[in-house]
């Protein structure tokens, strides 16, 4: 049985995502998705709750949707991609599909090999460039260029965010499941960070910006969103970062030096900058205190999210080093029942579909699961209307959708 996996956020699910799912279904028996939960990789609260987004994925044709644990979501591209691939493998995936600005498999493979380099020369070149004031991304490009100047096509392609993430997926595949088939899908339409929806495929960023600026004007989104997503927007609140501004500032002012130093991402003096940011009266000013040319705003936002959730470096390191702790199934279609039985019958990782399953988790699995629950509870505070919290409103109960 061919089971194709997709790592996604669906924030919200748009027509490009639906296209990718349908392309994955063309040569697959089942499609499984590893989806970010209540926070997303760029260091923001997810705009819509994870149960609704999983529902959308099932409506679009995904057979099973599992939550990507928060400890992986709030890492950089490498940790996010590795966590996603490991989650898909645990869900039975034996092929991987992802979107990319350049879908050439050979180019992606060369990029994955380059990204896997961890030798001293590469680290030294990056350290020197960052010490000179360059950002992590710019330092990495300089180091790659110095060590692999003959592969200019790869260096150019790695400047595109989806190609870079695709290469990280492939690097993770090479490390955890060598030979796993990949199905790169050519990314169409607007770029990743486009400001406005367009008539073709639009980015999730552009759609969110439109929704926040025009809360009831959905006409420009008619081609950007599947009908079942578009119809839900009239009754669905979108989480706004600004709604949590006071919560972030409160967390900053409660932070001790010891706590700051233990947070995931608070390296190279960022812990001291976090403490200094507590004097600011707005979240943007606090970000500005911590941000520098060396760090992207997304990394700083991830650090602030780690602070809000008390996500410690020690927990992330344990999660990265250990086998996947659980598979939290958010939604599935009827066609996935045989797969779910197989996953339930195996020894590990345990399947999490209910409150009872959650209560059985122990050790690292329990620590990571509690982090997912806390992330969902915090996200509920950012919704304009009462949002779903885990353990309430039917939360933590897997939803099944008919396959027809």
N, C-alpha and C positions, 0 to 999 in steps of 0.2 A: 504494500500500500504506500503510495506516495503522499507524504504530508508536508506541505510547504509552509514555512514559518515566516512571519513578518514582525519586525520590531516597530512599534508605532506609539504615537501620543494621541492622535485624533482629537485635537484641541482647537476647533471641532473637526469631525470627520467631514472632508469635502469631496468634491467630484474626482479630484486626482487620487485620493485615497481609495475611493470606490473603484476607480479604473484599475488601480494596482491589485486590489483584491480579486477583481474579475480576471485579470491577466494571470494571477497565481492559480486561479481555479481551472484554467483552461487545460492544464496538464497535471492536475492533482486530484486525488480522491478527497482530501480534506485540506483546509487552510486553518492554521492556528496563529494566534497573535499574542505577542508579549507587549502589553500596553502599560505605559506610565500610569500611576494611580492619581493621587491628589496633588502632587507637585510634578513639574516637568523639568527637563534637563537644562533649559536655559535659565533656571533659577527663579521660576515664577510659580504661583499657585495655578493649578489647572483651571481653565475658565469654566469647565462643566464637570459635574461629579462623575466619578469613574464608572458607576453603574449605568448611567445614561450613555456614556461614551461606548461602553461595552455593548449595550443594546444597539447602538448605531452600527457598530462593527458587525454584529450578527445580522442586522437587517441588510447590510451591504454584502453579505455572503461569507463572513468568517464563521467557521464551525465551532471554534473554541477561543475564548479570550481569557488570558491569565494576566494577573497583575505583575508588573515588573517591580520588585521590592524597592522601596524608597532609598535604601542605602546604595543602590546602583544608579537610580535616577539622578541623584544629586552629585554624581561624579562627572568628570570631564568626558570627552568623546570616547576615550579608550575604555574607561570603567563602565560607562553606559552601554557601549556596544558589546562588551564582554558579558555583562549581566544579561543583556537581551538575548544573546546567542545561547547562553547557558540555560535561560528560562525556556527558550524554544526547544532545545534538545530534551529538557525534562518533560516537555509537553508532547514529545514524540516526533518532532520535526525531523525529516531527513532530506530537506532541501531548504534553501533560504532565498527569499525575494526581498529586494530593496530598490528604492528609487535613486537615481543618480543623474547628474547633469551630463555625464559621459558614461554610457553603459557598456563600454568595451571591456569584456572580461579580462583580456590580456593586460590592458592598462591597469585595471583594478588589482590584478595579481601582482604586478610590478610595484604598485603603490603599497600593497599590503606587506610585501617583503621589505620595502624601505622603512615602513613604519615599525616593523618588528626589530629593527636594529637597536640594540641596547649597549653597544660597545663604548669603551672609554672615550674614543675619539669623538663620537657623536655627542656624548654628554659634556665633554670639555668644550666643544664648539658652541653648544647651546648656552652653557654657563657663561662663557665669555661674552656672547652677544647680549644676553639678558643683563649682565653686569654693566654693559655699555648703555643700558636703558631701553633695549628693544623689548617688545612684547613677546610672550611665550610663542605665539604663532609665527611672528617674524623671525625670532631666533631659531625656531625649528626649520623654517624654510632656508635660512642662511646656512645652517648646519648641513641640511640635506643637499643643498646646492654645492657646498664645498666637497662633500663626500661622494656625490653621485651626479656630477655636472653633466655626465653624458646622457642622462635621462630627463631632458628638459620637458618633454611632454607630461611626465608624471608630476613634476614640480608645478607646472601650470595647472594641471587638473586638481591638485591638492588644495588649491586656493578656493575651490568651490565647496561649500559646506556639506552638501549631500554626497559628493564624491568622496570627501574626506571621511565622512561617517561610513559610507559603503566600504571603503578600504579598511576601516577599523573593524567592521563586521567580518570581512574576509580574513583579516589578521587573527581575529578571535576564532574563526572557523578553523584556520590552519593550526591553531594551538590546541583546540578542544575536540575537533571532529575533522581531521584531515581528509580531504577528498569529498566532503559534503558538497553536492551540486549547488551552485548559486544561479539565481535568475534575476540579474539586474534589469530594471525597467527604466527606459529613457524618461527622465523627468520632462514634462511638458508644461507650457504656460508660464506664469509669473515666477520670478525668482523667490528664493526662500524668505527674504526680508522686504518684499514689495509692500508699498504703502497703501495701495488701493486694489480692490477686487477688479478683475477684468472680465471680458466676455468668455474667455476660455477657462483653463484651470487656474485658480487663484491660490495663493499661499494661505496657510492658516493664520499667519501674522496679519495679513491684510484683512482677512475676514474678521478677526477679533477687533482690530482697530475700527473697522466700520461699525461693528455691533456696539462698541463702547461709545462711539460718537453719534450713532443714529439708532437708538434702542428699539424703534418700531418701524424703521424704514428698510424693508427687506428686499425690495424690488431689484436692486443691483446685485443681489446674491442669488438670483433665480438660477443662473447657470453654474454658480460656484459651489452650490450645495445640493446634495440629493434631496428629493422631495420630502422624505421622512425626517431629515434634519431640519429643513426649512420650516416645516409645519410645527416643529417642536419649539422654535425660537420664541413664539408669541407667549408661551407660558413658562419659559425656562430662564432663570436668572443666570447671568454670567459673573463669575467671581472677579472682583477687582482688587488689584494690589493695594490701591489707596485705602480700601476699607480696613486694612490691617496695619496702617501706618502707626497708630498709637500702640498697637501690640508689639511691633518691631522695636519702637523706641523704648517701650517699657522693658523689653528683653535686654536691650543694650544697656540700660541703666542698672539692671540687676546683675550684669555680668561681672564676675571677679577675674583677676588676672589668671588664676589657676584654671578657671572654666574656659576662658578665652584661648589659652594655650592648648587645651585638650580638644577643641573643636576641629572637625574635619575641614581642611582647607586653610587653617590659620597658620600657615608656615611663613618663613622668611620675614618675620616682623608684622605680619597681618594681624596677629593677636593684639599687638600694641596699638595699631591703627583702629581696630574695633573699639578698644577701650576709649580712645580719643574721640571717636565718633559719637559717644554717648552725650557729648555736649550739644549736639545739633538738635534742632527742633523739627526738622522734616526728614523724611526717609531719603529723598534725593540728595540733600546736603550730607547726610551720613554716608551714603554711597560715595560721594565725591571725596570725602576725607580718606576713605580706604582705597579708592581706585588710583591707579597710576598707569603709565604707558605699558608697564610689564603685564598688567592683568586686564582681561576683558571685563566688561560690565556683567556679562553672564557669570563669570567666575565669582565676582564679588556678590552677586545676587545669590548664588548657590551657597556662599559662605554665610550670608545673612539667614538663609533658610535653615542651614545647619544649626545656627545659633538658636533660631526659633524652636527647632525640634530637639535641641540638645544632642545633635548627632556628633558623636565623638570619633576621632581618628581610629581609636582602638576597635570600635564596632565595625567600621568600614573595612579595616584590615582583616578582621576575623571573617567577615562576609566574603571578601575576595579570596581568602585562602581556603575556605571550607567548601564542601559540596553544597549545591543549591539546597537551602533549608526547607523549602516547601513550594508547592505549586498552588497559588490562590486563584481558583477559577471564578471569574466574575460573570461569565455568560457562556452558554453553548447552545448549539442547534441540535435538533433531534438526531441528525446524522452522526453526531459526535458521541452518542451514547456508548457504542462499542469501544471507542478509544478511551473514554472515561473509565470504563470497567477495567481495561488493561492498566491504566495509570493507577487505579485504586488498588489493584491486586499486587503491585510490585512492592518491594521493601522500602524504597526511598526514591525521591523525596516524598514526604506525606502529602496527600491531597487535602486542601483546605477549601471546603464548600459551605461550612456552617459554623455556628457558634461552638458547637460541640467539638468540631475539628480544631478550632482555634484553641480551645481550652486544653487540648491534648498536647499542644506544642510545648517543648521544653528547651532549655539552654539557649543557644544562639538563635534557633528558629523562633522561640518565644520573644526574644529581644527584638528581632527584626520585624516580627509580626506586630508587636506593640507599637513600633515606630510607624508602620503603615496605618494603624488605627489612629494614632495621634495626628498624623498628617491629614487624614480625612476629617477629623474633628476640627482641626485648625482651619482647613479649607472652608468648612461650613460657616465659619465666622465671616468669611469674605463674600458670601453670597448676599444679594439684595433681599432674597426671600429665604425662609428657613430651608436649609439644605439637608441632604441626607448625611447622617452620621453613622459610623459603624456602630453596630449593636442597637441602633434605633431605626425606626421607620422601615423595618424589613432589611436593614443592612446586614452584611455578612451572610447573605443567603444567595447562592448561585441562582441566576435566572436562566431559564430554558426557553428557547424560542422555536416555533415550528419551522421546519426547513422549507416549506413551500411558500 
